[in-house]
Amino acid sequence: MSRVLSIATLYPNTHLPRFGTFVARQMEALAVRGDWSVTVINPIGVPPIPMGRYKPLAAAAASGEEGGVEVHRPRFNLIPGVGGAFNPALIVRAVMPMARRLHEAEPFDLVDAQFFYPDGPAAADIAKELGLPLSIKARGADIQHWGQKSYALAKMRAASKQAAGLLAVSEALKRDMAKLGMPEDKITVHYTGLDRELFRPRGKAESRRALVEEFGIVLRDEECLLATVGALIPRKGQDFVVDSLPLLPDTHLVLVGIGPDRAALAAQVQELGLEQRVHFLGSLDHGSLPTVLSAADAVVMPSSSEGLANAWVEALACGTPLIITDAGGAKELLTAPQAGRIVARDARAIAAGVQDLLEASYDQAEVANTVAQFSWDANAAALASYYAKLIV
């Protein structure tokens, strides 16, 4: 059995159980195959004296076996707001002694990073110290956000040149990486996985009854339901969806996610007089999310940038078409009309896309079939094959 050491700042913990769940599912699916032993080091950044919102995060820095994966959570010193340039070095300082001990006890074959920054440069130093090949995965915001910062880009380019292989979640992201000066011949596209037992068409009527029971949201038969899924931040564009509602009578919106834009969005809803039609659901676990997705007539995500969003695939698997912008791998996923519409990032275009979808009235099974190729088994098989080539 081969052994991979994965450095992942994106990983769920007891305080943030939804944070990076797609990374955890990927590594768990790899571990269950039996040909790779998976160890994850999930460094958790907290200030030297954890206070306020950092106090429960510090308490979540606990290690153990989770889903067949050995997970270690050392703390590293975080300088809130201004520490971006220093985080890779601070992670290395916290992680390196642990990585050495684990490697000496049972040697690894590969070091892997699950996010390009700060994970990638940190993993590069660890791989060099241990004398192991390196792999780094890009997921979207790590390239589009950190790639615009000169101090981060320099470290990312150096790590990409050291790496034996690189992964991107879409062809579009692969092109973006190459434009930033990363070696294109090293980049393999690795699409996300999907829990097919959880994310499947459940029937709109049944799901809307569950909405009443779980969230108290009551819809009349003639009313439409839109959903957005993702952090409440400017890049995700929930404000454009709220602005589209005055153009869409008899339409409700549920927002799944938390983030710093919550107050501004609530004020926008109040200003437009939409308090009875907009519902903030906060962070949902994966057990509740399919109910929302299956109850919705469309999932609307007008992001300014993406890799290939897991929420896109999960919505389609539930039989719900998408209204999304031409961001990241959008055109790679929406290859049939029943999958949804790609629209401009403005309220009128969103409203027009929604009206077009409602008129088309696609069957849930027809929509779900557009992502029939996605599963965590397929994702893990592709990852295992890619890793094996790096350690030959």
C-alpha positions in Angstrom: 0.0 0.0 0.0 1.3 3.4 -1.0 1.2 6.3 1.5 0.3 9.9 0.9 0.7 12.8 3.3 -1.8 15.5 2.4 -1.5 19.1 3.7 -5.0 20.6 3.8 -6.1 23.9 5.4 -9.5 23.2 3.8 -10.9 20.4 5.9 -13.9 20.0 8.2 -13.6 20.0 12.0 -16.0 20.0 14.9 -16.4 23.8 14.9 -16.7 24.1 11.1 -18.2 20.8 10.0 -19.0 22.0 6.5 -15.6 23.6 5.8 -13.9 21.7 3.0 -16.2 18.7 3.1 -15.4 18.0 -0.5 -11.7 17.6 0.4 -12.6 15.1 3.2 -15.0 13.1 0.9 -12.2 12.9 -1.7 -9.6 11.6 0.7 -12.0 9.2 2.4 -13.0 7.8 -1.0 -9.3 7.3 -1.8 -8.6 5.6 1.6 -11.5 3.1 1.2 -10.0 1.8 -2.1 -7.3 0.1 -0.1 -4.3 0.9 -2.4 -3.5 4.2 -0.7 -3.1 4.9 3.0 -4.1 8.5 3.6 -2.8 10.8 6.3 -4.0 14.4 6.4 -2.4 17.2 8.3 -5.0 19.9 8.7 -3.2 23.0 10.2 -5.6 25.3 12.0 -4.6 29.0 12.2 -5.4 30.8 15.4 -3.9 33.9 17.0 -1.3 33.3 19.8 -4.1 34.1 22.3 -7.3 32.7 20.8 -10.3 35.0 21.6 -13.7 35.6 20.2 -14.5 33.6 17.1 -11.0 31.9 17.2 -11.6 30.3 20.6 -13.9 27.5 19.4 -11.7 27.0 16.4 -8.7 26.5 18.7 -10.7 23.9 20.6 -11.4 22.1 17.3 -7.7 21.4 16.8 -8.1 17.7 17.7 -6.6 14.7 15.9 -8.0 11.2 15.2 -9.2 8.8 12.6 -12.1 10.2 10.5 -13.7 8.2 7.7 -10.7 5.9 7.4 -8.3 8.8 7.2 -5.7 9.7 9.9 -6.2 13.4 10.6 -3.8 15.6 12.6 -4.7 19.2 13.5 -1.7 21.2 14.7 -2.2 24.9 15.4 -0.2 27.5 13.7 0.1 31.2 14.7 -2.2 33.3 12.5 -2.0 37.1 12.2 -5.6 38.0 11.3 -6.1 40.2 8.3 -2.4 40.8 7.4 -0.8 37.3 7.7 -1.3 36.1 4.1 2.3 36.5 3.1 3.6 34.6 6.2 1.1 31.8 6.4 3.1 29.2 4.4 6.2 29.6 6.6 4.1 29.6 9.8 2.4 26.4 8.6 5.8 24.8 7.9 7.1 25.7 11.3 4.0 24.0 13.0 3.8 21.0 10.7 7.4 20.0 9.9 8.2 18.3 13.2 5.0 16.3 13.0 5.7 15.4 9.3 9.2 14.2 10.1 8.0 12.0 13.0 5.2 10.4 10.9 7.6 9.8 8.0 10.3 8.3 10.3 7.7 5.9 11.9 6.2 4.8 8.5 7.6 6.5 5.4 5.3 8.3 2.9 5.6 8.0 -0.9 4.1 11.4 -1.8 3.3 14.8 -0.3 0.2 16.4 -1.5 -1.5 19.9 -1.1 -5.2 20.3 -1.4 -5.3 24.0 -2.0 -2.7 26.1 -3.9 -2.2 28.8 -1.3 -1.0 28.7 1.5 -1.0 24.8 1.3 1.1 24.5 -1.9 4.2 26.4 -0.8 4.1 24.9 2.7 3.8 21.4 1.2 6.7 22.1 -1.2 9.0 22.8 1.8 7.8 19.7 3.6 8.3 17.5 0.4 11.8 18.9 -0.1 12.7 18.2 3.5 11.4 14.6 3.3 12.9 14.0 -0.2 9.5 13.1 -1.7 7.6 14.0 -4.9 5.0 16.8 -4.6 1.5 17.2 -5.9 -0.7 20.4 -5.6 -4.4 20.7 -6.4 -6.0 24.0 -7.5 -9.7 24.5 -6.8 -10.6 28.0 -7.9 -10.3 30.8 -5.4 -6.7 29.8 -4.6 -5.8 30.7 -8.2 -8.1 33.6 -8.9 -7.7 35.3 -5.6 -4.2 34.5 -4.4 -2.8 34.5 -8.0 -3.5 38.3 -8.1 -1.2 38.9 -5.1 2.5 39.2 -6.1 3.9 37.7 -2.9 1.6 34.7 -3.1 2.1 34.2 -6.9 5.9 34.0 -6.6 5.6 31.3 -4.0 2.9 29.4 -6.0 5.0 29.5 -9.2 8.1 28.1 -7.3 6.0 25.3 -5.8 4.4 24.5 -9.2 7.9 24.1 -10.7 9.0 21.8 -7.9 5.9 19.7 -8.1 5.9 16.4 -9.9 2.3 17.0 -10.9 -0.5 19.5 -10.5 -4.3 19.1 -10.5 -7.1 21.5 -11.6 -10.8 21.0 -11.0 -11.7 22.1 -14.6 -10.2 22.8 -18.0 -10.9 26.5 -17.5 -8.9 26.5 -14.3 -6.0 24.7 -16.0 -5.9 27.5 -18.6 -5.9 30.1 -15.8 -3.0 28.3 -14.1 -1.0 28.3 -17.3 -1.6 32.0 -17.8 -0.1 32.6 -14.3 3.1 30.9 -15.4 2.6 27.4 -14.1 3.8 24.5 -16.2 0.8 23.4 -18.3 2.3 20.0 -19.2 2.2 19.1 -15.5 -1.5 19.9 -15.0 -4.2 17.1 -15.0 -7.9 17.9 -14.8 -9.5 16.2 -11.9 -13.3 16.7 -11.6 -15.1 16.7 -8.3 -16.9 13.7 -6.9 -20.5 13.3 -5.8 -22.4 11.3 -3.1 -24.9 9.7 -5.4 -26.9 8.2 -2.5 -27.4 11.6 -0.9 -27.8 13.8 -4.0 -30.5 12.4 -6.2 -34.0 13.6 -7.3 -36.4 13.4 -4.4 -39.6 14.8 -5.9 -40.5 18.5 -5.7 -43.8 18.0 -3.7 -42.1 15.8 -1.1 -39.2 18.2 -0.7 -41.4 21.2 -0.3 -43.3 19.4 2.5 -39.9 18.8 4.1 -39.2 22.6 3.8 -42.2 23.3 5.9 -41.1 20.8 8.6 -37.4 21.6 8.7 -37.4 25.4 8.0 -41.0 26.6 8.3 -41.0 27.8 4.6 -44.5 27.5 3.2 -45.0 27.9 -0.6 -48.2 28.1 -2.5 -48.5 25.7 -5.5 -48.0 28.5 -8.0 -45.0 30.0 -6.3 -41.4 29.4 -7.6 -38.4 28.7 -5.3 -34.8 29.7 -6.1 -31.8 28.7 -4.1 -28.3 29.9 -3.7 -25.5 27.9 -2.1 -22.2 29.2 -0.9 -20.4 31.6 1.4 -22.1 35.0 1.7 -19.3 37.0 0.1 -19.2 39.4 -2.8 -17.6 36.9 -5.2 -20.7 34.7 -5.0 -23.1 37.4 -6.1 -26.1 36.7 -3.9 -27.0 40.4 -4.1 -27.7 40.1 -7.8 -30.2 37.3 -7.1 -32.0 39.4 -4.5 -32.1 42.3 -7.0 -33.8 39.9 -9.5 -36.7 39.1 -7.3 -38.8 42.3 -8.0 -38.8 41.1 -11.6 -40.0 37.6 -10.6 -43.4 37.8 -8.8 -44.5 34.8 -6.8 -40.9 33.7 -6.4 -39.1 32.9 -3.1 -35.3 32.7 -2.5 -33.4 30.6 0.1 -29.8 31.4 0.8 -27.7 28.6 2.1 -24.4 29.7 3.7 -22.8 32.1 6.1 -20.4 34.9 5.7 -19.6 38.6 6.2 -22.2 39.8 3.6 -25.1 38.5 5.8 -26.0 41.9 7.3 -25.7 43.8 4.0 -27.9 41.2 2.2 -30.5 41.4 5.0 -30.5 45.2 4.6 -31.0 44.9 0.9 -33.9 42.5 1.4 -35.5 44.9 3.8 -35.0 47.9 1.5 -36.7 46.0 -1.4 -39.6 44.9 0.8 -38.8 41.2 0.3 -38.8 40.0 3.9 -41.6 37.5 3.2 -39.9 36.0 0.1 -36.2 35.7 1.1 -35.1 33.1 3.7 -31.6 32.9 5.2 -31.0 29.2 6.2 -27.4 29.6 7.4 -24.9 26.7 7.1 -26.6 23.3 6.4 -25.2 19.8 6.8 -25.2 17.6 3.8 -28.3 15.7 5.1 -30.5 18.8 4.8 -29.0 20.3 1.6 -30.6 17.8 -0.8 -34.0 18.8 0.5 -33.5 22.4 -0.4 -31.9 21.6 -3.8 -34.8 19.2 -4.7 -37.5 21.7 -3.6 -36.0 24.5 -5.7 -37.0 25.2 -9.3 -33.5 26.5 -10.0 -30.2 27.0 -8.2 -28.9 30.5 -9.0 -25.1 31.2 -8.4 -23.9 34.3 -10.3 -20.3 34.0 -9.1 -17.5 36.3 -10.5 -15.1 33.3 -10.4 -15.2 29.6 -9.7 -13.2 26.4 -10.4 -16.0 23.9 -10.9 -18.4 24.3 -7.9 -19.4 21.2 -6.0 -22.8 22.9 -5.4 -23.4 23.0 -9.2 -23.0 19.2 -9.5 -25.0 18.5 -6.4 -27.9 20.7 -7.6 -28.0 18.9 -11.0 -27.8 15.5 -9.3 -31.0 16.5 -7.4 -32.7 17.3 -10.7 -32.5 21.0 -10.3 -31.2 23.1 -13.2 -28.7 26.0 -12.8 -28.6 29.7 -13.5 -24.9 30.5 -13.4 -22.4 33.0 -14.9 -19.6 32.0 -17.4 -17.2 31.4 -14.6 -14.6 28.6 -14.3 -15.9 25.3 -15.7 -19.5 26.4 -16.3 -19.4 25.5 -20.0 -17.8 22.2 -19.2 -20.8 21.3 -17.0 -23.7 22.9 -18.8 -23.4 20.9 -22.0 -27.2 20.4 -22.5 -30.2 22.8 -22.2 -31.7 20.9 -19.4 -28.7 21.5 -17.2 -29.5 25.2 -17.1 -28.5 28.6 -18.5 -25.3 30.7 -18.5 -26.3 34.3 -18.0 -24.7 37.7 -17.5 -24.0 38.8 -13.9 -27.0 41.2 -13.5 -30.5 41.0 -12.2 -32.3 41.3 -15.5 -30.3 38.5 -17.1 -30.9 36.3 -14.0 -34.7 36.9 -14.1 -34.8 36.2 -17.8 -32.9 32.9 -17.3 -35.2 31.8 -14.6 -38.3 32.6 -16.7 -36.8 30.6 -19.6 -36.2 27.6 -17.4 -39.6 27.7 -15.9 -41.2 27.7 -19.3 -39.0 24.8 -20.4 -40.1 22.7 -17.4 -37.4 20.0 -17.6 -38.0 16.6 -15.9 -35.9 16.1 -12.8 -34.5 12.7 -14.0 -33.5 14.4 -17.3 -31.6 17.1 -15.4 -29.9 14.6 -13.1 -28.7 12.6 -16.0 -26.4 15.4 -17.1 -24.1 14.6 -14.2 -24.3 10.8 -14.4 -20.5 10.6 -14.8 -19.8 12.1 -11.3 -19.2 10.0 -8.2 -16.6 9.8 -5.4 -15.6 6.3 -6.7 -14.7 7.8 -10.1 -12.9 10.7 -8.4 -10.9 8.4 -6.2 -10.0 6.1 -9.0 -8.7 9.0 -11.1 -6.7 10.4 -8.1 -5.1 7.0 -7.4 -4.1 6.6 -11.0 -2.6 10.1 -11.1 -0.7 9.6 -7.8 0.7 6.3 -8.9 2.3 8.0 -11.9 4.1 10.5 -9.7 5.9 7.9 -7.5 7.1 5.5 -10.2 
